[in-house]
Amino acid sequence: MRPSEHAYIPREALGIMTARTLENSHPCLLGLLEPGMAVLDVGCGPGTLTMEIARRVDPGGVVGMDVNPEMIAAAEEASPPGEIPNLVFYKGDVCQSGWEAEFDLVNAARVLQWIADAEAALRAMARAARPGGLVVVLDVDHTRAEWSRPPAAWSRFYQAFLEWRTAGRLDNAIITRLPRMCETAGLADIRTTPLIRTVRAGEAAFLRVAGTWRLVADSRGRQMVAAGHLGEAERRAALEAFTEWMQTEDATQTIHEACVAARRPAAARR
Ligand SMILES: C[S@@+](CC[C@H](N)C(=O)[O-])C[C@H]1O[C@@H](n2cnc3c(N)ncnc32)[C@H](O)[C@@H]1O
């Protein structure tokens, strides 16, 4: 089964995810991982963060799962089965997963934003955590992204991006709803850490963060064109204008993410 159109990330976009480390893209998780923990990484993509998780919790067992078989193939290319003894990957949809109280920590980084029924995904994650275990969700508020003096072609692209997502029943500001969603899923001790970051031209992080959006225009942009939210000429114009913008000396970009960590109550309420 191929994932739904919005969840499907084309291979050209892999570079967005393989440039990530826990330190540069999921710092909250760093403080929560401990050796010996059993961890489920939902929407593991090409497994870059999952492999780091496996190193940090060794000898605890880590499972990376993703709905997209191409992502699992990429993860298994990066870490062939058995190479990291405490790590396995498998293809599956978190909403259909049947894990029950198996993990000390269940993580999903930048995944729920791509799932129309994010509540069902969170409920499945809560069930997968053992009583007393943690559920950790890192996600984004696309409605608050900012670029300094963005070219008109880029603003047009980004507006189409938001509309394309809304048409796919995806929540552009999912982080604002996550704490409530955790409560509804029966989770407790809900802690939200806002992660607001401005990157500036000249910084290494700028190339990674702003470069991500170049890749979005190059990969997801084609899906937006196919779905009728943007013309191909507009997509190309956005890509060109954004590439030029990235080279301006005083360019800045601000991203709004948040990490929500919550606990499955020791005496399950569900
Ligand atoms: C933006 S990527 C994030 C990858 C990785 N967690 C990271 O932070 O680099 C989102 C991933 O979620 C996966 N995904 C989307 N819907 C899913 C679902 N229902 N079940 C499992 N994985 C899903 C996608 O295939 C994609 O690999």
The ligand as an SDF file (V2000), in Angstrom:
LIG
                    3D

 27 29  0  0  0  0  0  0  0  0999 V2000
    8.6810   14.7270    8.0260 C   0  0  0  0  0  0  0  0  0  0  0  0
    9.0490   13.0220    8.1170 S   0  0  0  0  0  0  0  0  0  0  0  0
    9.8960   12.9430    9.6720 C   0  0  0  0  0  0  0  0  0  0  0  0
   10.9530   11.8570    9.7330 C   0  0  0  0  0  0  0  0  0  0  0  0
   11.7340   11.8200   11.0480 C   0  0  0  0  0  0  0  0  0  0  0  0
   10.8730   11.5490   12.1730 N   0  0  0  0  0  0  0  0  0  0  0  0
   12.4850   13.1150   11.2480 C   0  0  0  0  0  0  0  0  0  0  0  0
   12.1280   13.9090   12.1420 O   0  0  0  0  0  0  0  0  0  0  0  0
   13.4530   13.3370   10.5080 O   0  0  0  0  0  0  0  0  0  0  0  0
    7.4650   12.2980    8.4760 C   0  0  0  0  0  0  0  0  0  0  0  0
    7.4650   10.7840    8.3340 C   0  0  0  0  0  0  0  0  0  0  0  0
    6.2200   10.2780    8.8390 O   0  0  0  0  0  0  0  0  0  0  0  0
    5.8470    9.1860    8.0220 C   0  0  0  0  0  0  0  0  0  0  0  0
    4.4030    8.9480    8.2080 N   0  0  0  0  0  0  0  0  0  0  0  0
    3.3530    9.7050    7.7480 C   0  0  0  0  0  0  0  0  0  0  0  0
    2.1920    9.1430    8.0840 N   0  0  0  0  0  0  0  0  0  0  0  0
    2.4820    8.0220    8.8120 C   0  0  0  0  0  0  0  0  0  0  0  0
    1.6880    7.0050    9.4360 C   0  0  0  0  0  0  0  0  0  0  0  0
    0.3520    7.0490    9.3880 N   0  0  0  0  0  0  0  0  0  0  0  0
    2.3090    6.0010   10.0970 N   0  0  0  0  0  0  0  0  0  0  0  0
    3.6830    5.9470   10.1460 C   0  0  0  0  0  0  0  0  0  0  0  0
    4.4810    6.8550    9.5380 N   0  0  0  0  0  0  0  0  0  0  0  0
    3.8950    7.8930    8.8930 C   0  0  0  0  0  0  0  0  0  0  0  0
    6.2210    9.6370    6.6230 C   0  0  0  0  0  0  0  0  0  0  0  0
    6.2980    8.5680    5.7210 O   0  0  0  0  0  0  0  0  0  0  0  0
    7.5610   10.3240    6.8830 C   0  0  0  0  0  0  0  0  0  0  0  0
    8.6510    9.4550    6.7400 O   0  0  0  0  0  0  0  0  0  0  0  0
  1  2  1  0
  2  3  1  0
  2 10  1  0
  3  4  1  0
  4  5  1  0
  5  6  1  0
  5  7  1  0
  7  8  2  0
  7  9  1  0
 10 11  1  0
 11 12  1  0
 11 26  1  0
 12 13  1  0
 13 14  1  0
 13 24  1  0
 14 15  1  0
 14 23  1  0
 15 16  2  0
 16 17  1  0
 17 18  1  0
 17 23  2  0
 18 19  1  0
 18 20  2  0
 20 21  1  0
 21 22  2  0
 22 23  1  0
 24 25  1  0
 24 26  1  0
 26 27  1  0
M  CHG  2   2   1   9  -1
M  END
$$$$
